[in-house]
Amino acid sequence: MIKGIVCDMDGTLVDFPNEPFHSSWDALGELLDEEVKREWYWLRDFYYPKKERYLEWFNKQVALLKGLALERVEDALFPLPYSSGVREFFSDSKDYLKGILSSGISVVAEKIASELGFGFVRCAYLEIKDGIFSGRGSFDVKMWKKDEDLEAMACEMGLSLDEVLYVGDNENDIPAFEVAGISVAFRPKTDETKRYADYVINNFRELNEILKAEGC
């Protein structure tokens, strides 16, 4: 019996227009001056395949945000571009515990949690002082070991992994797919992601049928 729904954020709960990841990080990058923006995307493309160097990538990219005003970020990122069916599904899912498990940014994750009632959040936290990004941060998520993070979040929820449905969209979600009670790929970015999921959806409202089929 599924009692908790945990979702990836970027490309899953929200769909920013930036290719290829549709991520909150790249939405931030678009706000930077052109020279800094070039460095931002160079860092992304250089570090993304280097799984063991995520912390190094995170610190270098976060440093580029120093001095950016939170107000400017909120004006650019809000209202959030929710993926198809997200608002509708989660407005009717009050019987389930809900969590966000993402390497996406805290500004967006906390907004989703507030608007849609997600009680559990693990993400990349960006330090803000007096309305300005300090260029420092921390993160609660192992980008390529989401199985470990999902187990920890399930424990926080008071659930076993068998009681959790997990939704993600990309290859770093595969470890979570492998341990969740039910795994769902939302518009999967790769064939590998699709192959590891129990179900594939294009609209979050399809989760209602999955839960019904699973006797939840």
Disulfide bonds with the S-S distance in Angstrom:
none
